[in-house]
Amino acid sequence: MSTLALKYRPLRLDEIIGQSHLLGKDAVLSRLITTDALPHTFFYGPPGCGKTTLARIIASVLDRPFYEINATTLKIEEVRKIFKEFEHSLQKPLIFIDEVHRLSKNQQEVLLPFMENYAGLIIGASTENPYYCLTAAMRSRSHLFELYSVDEASLRTYLDDILSKEGLVAEEEAKEYLVFSSGGDVRAMLNLLESAAAVQNPITLLTLKQIRSHAIQAGSSESESHYELTSAMIKSIRGSDIDASIYYLARLIEGGEPAAFIARRLAILASEDVGNANPPALTLASSTLNIVKHIGYPEARISLSQLVIYLASSPKSNAAYTAINVAMKDIQAGAIHPIPSHIKTHAKAYLYPHDFNGWVLQSYLSTPKKYYHSKQIGFEKTLSEWHTKITTHF
């Protein structure tokens, strides 16, 4: 970490920037911390958003001994030793586990008894949503909070303050580049600033670009954020404009957007906008996501280009997307219907369709409602024909 990043690392909750949804005046997390009511907690969010810093501040606010461990090197005996040290103490430790998504199932199981009896407070951090890597038992004993990339306005205010304190001068274009090229990562911005300041003062855009030629993560330009470029690409694909889709893909790649992020967005589109009008689209999107994770740039650009062209050329249907949204809206509105008795586990009245050549008339919803409406586009028409034949053959 750079000297500047260490020097200006926040020491109080109100010094952390860009996380007002968690640490604002009346935010729940702030109140849990200040009232010493925080349970075991896992933070997740992009690099440089303040996860580790927040854990250290919590330890300071709660006046707890702080132990920082990386999940990749975590040794069970080391953890047991820490808990044993405080076994008969009124003061309990705060154990911070970074990269918590790398915890094995066995490591998680070892932690459970200590979490259960609150031998200490466990806080974890990850750049990935830990919901998908933590066991159900771990999740039931903890809370998950998401930290966001620091917004550009907060970064700019923070940058101006540091420039003033350090007696540094930067061109307006250089300031803009420091902010947008860091992709919401405070540490990355300070690292770039420190390197540039070692070369010259005033700091110029040219110097910054010689140090960091591409934006980190964001894939943005001075005037257009990566969100706008991603949106433009998605809408161009949805509108079946191949050339516009490829152009925005190229903008994202040139801006430094991670290949995996682009592939994830395209995988979502494959279901949301193409759906069963062309089912292989999802398969190709899944394969592309897997491929780009392993090969990276520059070759990943080819696989992404292939997928974008395929999706833009595919027939479009949002019928699957609409169906699940309507069903979930019903449930959220309180439409919780009992499961018909004849399809419950071990029900003797259940009619096994295979005993009736594949289909038999019986109810599966106690209150029938139609959620899915085929648009008869592309392969959806074939699926509809299959379904009609299956349900009317008798």
N, C-alpha and C positions, 0 to 999 in steps of 0.2 A: 504494500500500500504506500502511496506517496506521502511525503511529509505534510502536504496541505490537507490530505484526507484525514490524517491522524490529528493534525492540529485543530481542525474544525469539526471533528466528530462530535455530534450532539451529546450533551451530558444530562439534559433534562427532557422530559416529554414534550414540552412546548417548543423545543428547539428542533424537533424532527419535522421536516417539511414534506408536503405532498400526501399526508395520510390523515387529513381532517375527518374522514369518514370513520376512522377508528380512534383518533386522538383529539378530536375537537372538544370543546368545553363540556358538552353534555353527551359525548359519545360513550357508548356502553363500555368499550375496552378501557378507556381512561378511568371510568368510575370503578371498574373491577380492580384496576391496579391501585388506585389511590385509597381504596377502602380495604385493601389486602384481601380481596375476595376472588382473586384470579385462580382458576383451577389449572390443571395441566393444559398447556396450550401449544398449538402448532401454527406457525406463521408460514405463509407461502406467497411468493411474488418474484418478480424479475430481479436480476442482480443489481446491487446498488440502490435499493429502495429503502434500506434501513432495518432489515430483519435482525441482524446480529446486534446492531446498535440499540435497538429497542429492547432486546433481551438483557443487555448489560444495564440499561437504564432501569428496567424493572427490578433487577437485583439490587441496584442502588436505592431505589425508592423503598423497597421492602426490607432493606438492610440485611440481605442474605449473602452468605459466602457463594461466590460465583465460580462455576467450573465449566469450561468450554471444551467440548469434545466433537470431533468430526466422525460421522457415522462410518466412514470408510476405514477408520483406524480404531474404532471403539472396541475395547476389550472388556468383556463381562466382569472379570475380576477387578478391574480398575473401578468400575461403577459400584460393585459391591463394597469395595474398600472405602469409597467416599461415603456411602450410606452408613457403613459400620462406624465410621469416625464420629458421626452425629447421632448415633443410636440413642444415647442417653442425654442428649443436649436439647435445650429448649429452642435453640436456633436450628433451623433446617436449611439445607443447601438448595441452591437453584442450579440445576444441571441443564446446560444448554447443549443441544445436539444439532450440529449443522448437517446439511445434506441428509435429512432424516428419511428421504425416500430410498436411501441406500441401506436402511436397517433391514436385516434378514428377519424372517418370521421367528426364528429362535431367539434373536436378540430382543425382539419385541415381547416375546413371552417371558423372558427373564425380567424385563422392566415392569411387567404388570403388577406383581405383588407390591413393589415399592410405590407404584402409582396408587394402588388400592388403599394402602395404609398411610399414604402421604408422608413417607419417610423423607421426602423432599419434593420440591416443585420442579417438574420437567417441562422445559420449553424446547420445541424443535423448530427448525427452519428448513425450507426447501424452495427451490426454484420451480418445482412441480407441485401440483395439487396433491397433498399427502393423503387425501381421501382414498385415492386409488392404490396406495401402497401400504397404508396402515391397516392392521387387522381390525375387525369389528370391535374386538375387546378394547383395543387402544382408543378407537374413536369414541366409544361409549364413556370413556373416562376423561375425555378432553374436549376442548373447543378448537375449532379451526377458524383462523382469521386471514383474509387475503389483503396483502399490501399491494398498492398499485405502483406503476412506473410514475416517477415524479413528473407532474405536468410542466410544460415549458414555461409558464408564467412564474411558477414557484422557483424553477431552476434559474430563471433570469434574475429574479430578485436576489436569490442566494449568491449568484455569480457577481452581481454588482457590489454586494456587500463585501465579498472577499477581495475583489479587485481594490476596493477602497482601503480595506484594512492592510493589505499587502503592499500598497503603493504602486500598483500595476496599472498600466493603461492598455486598452485594447480597442482596435477599430470596431465600428458598429457591426460590420460584416463578420468580423472575427468573433464577436460576442454571440451573434446569431448562430454561427457555426459551432461554437462551443456548446451551446444549448441543444440545438436540434440533432447534431451528430452523436450526442451522448445517449440518445434513446431513453431518456428518463432515468439514467444511471448517474447518480451524484458522484460516486467514486470515479467513474470513467471521465466525467467532466473535469474534476479536479486533477486527475492524472495528466490529462491533455494540457490543462492550463499550466501546471508546474513544468512540464517538459518544454512548452513554448516559451515560458518566462525565462528558462535557462538559456534559451537561444537569443532572445531579443526582448526589449521593452522600449517602445510600444509593441504589442503583439499584433501580428498581421494575419489575414486570412491565408495568405500563401504559406506562411510557416506552419499554420495548423494543418493544412491539407498535405504538406510534406510529411508531417508526423502521422496523421490519420487521414488516409485518402478516401475512406468510405465511412458512412455513418454506421454506428453500432445499433443493430436490431431495427431501429425505426424505419430505415429505408425512406427517409423523407428528404424534402428539399427545403430551402428557406421559406417558401410560401405554401407548400402543401405537405401536410403530415402523412405518415404512412397509412393512417386510417383512411384518408381521402383517396390515396392511390389504390389501396386494397379494395375499397368500395367501388372505385371506378372499374377495376378489373372484374370484380364479381358482377357488376351490372352490365358490363360489356359482354361477358360470357352468357349471362341470362338473356341478353338481347341478341345472342347469336352473331355478334360482330367479331369475327376471328382476328382481324388485323388490330382493332382497338384493344382486344384482350391481350394480344401478344405485346403490344406497345406498353401497356401498363405493367405487364409482367416484367418486361425489360427494365422499366423505371424502378420497380421494386428491387430487382436483382442488382442493378447498378447502385442503388441507394444502400446496399448492404443488408437487405432484409434476409433473415435466415431462411434457407430453403425449406426447412421443416415447418416453419410458420406458414409459408405460402401453401405448402402441400396440405396442411391441416385445414386451411380455409377452403381449398378446392375440394377436399373430401366432404366437408359440410355441404358445399354447393351440390355435389354429386347426388346427395340424398334430397336436399331441400328443393332444388330447382329442376333436376333431371328425373330423379326418382325412378319409378317403374316404367317410365316412358322408354328408358334404356338402362336396365339393371346393371349391365357390365360396366357402366360408368363408375359405380361405387367400387367395384373390384379393381379397376385400373387406378382409381384414386388411392385406394389402400396400398396397392403395390408401389405406386409412386412415392407415397409417404415413407414406406419402408426403405425404398431404394435411396432416396435423397439423404436419409439419416446416416446411411453407410458410406456414400460416395462423396457427398459435399460438393461445393463448387470447385472448379468451373463446370464439371460434367453434369451436375445436378440441373443446370439450366436446360439441358436437352430434354430430360425426362419431364420437367415442368412444362416446357413448351409443347411436348407431345400431348400431355394431359389437357392443357388449356385448349388446344385446337380440337381435341376430341370432345370436350365438354361443350364448347361453343357450337360445334357441329351437331350435337345431339338434340333430339326432340325434347321438349321441356314439359314437365308436369310437377306441380306442387301438391298433388292430391294426398300423398303420404304425409307431408308436412302439415297440411291443413287438418287431416283426420286426427292426428295425435294431439294437435293443439286444441281442437274442439272437445275431444274426450277429456283432456286434462282440465280444461275450463269447467266442464261439467262437474268433475270431482271436486275441484276447488270451491265450487258453488254449493257443495254439500250433497251431490247426487251419489251417495254411497249405497248402492243396491245390494241386498243379500245375494249370495251365490245360490242358485237353484239347488235344492237338496239332491237331485238326481245326478249332478256332476261333481259333488263333493267326494273327497277321498273315500274309497271303499264303498261308494253308493251302489246298492244292488239294483236300483232302477235305471242305472246308466246304460244307454244303448251304444254298444261298441261299433262304430261306423264300418270297420273292416268285416264285421259279420253281415253287413248289408251292402256288399259290393262297393264300399268306399264312402257311402253317405246315407244318413237316415235323418228324417225330420224329428228334431227335438229342440227345445229352447236352451240357450246358453246364457241369456241375460234375463233376470227376473222382470226388468222393465226394458223391453226392446227399444233401441234407438239406432238410427243409421248415422254412422260417423264418416264412413269412407264413401266418396263419390268419384268413381272413375271418370277421367276426362277423355277416355278413349283415344289417347295420344300414344303413338309408337307402340311399344310392347304392352302398354296398359290395355290396349284393345284385345290382344291375345289373352292376357290374364283374365279379362272380363269374360271372354268366350269360354275359357276353361272353367271358370267359376259357374257360369250359367249351365254348362254341360254337366258339371258335377252335381249341382243342386236340383236339376230337373230331369235327370236321366230315368227316374223311376216312373 
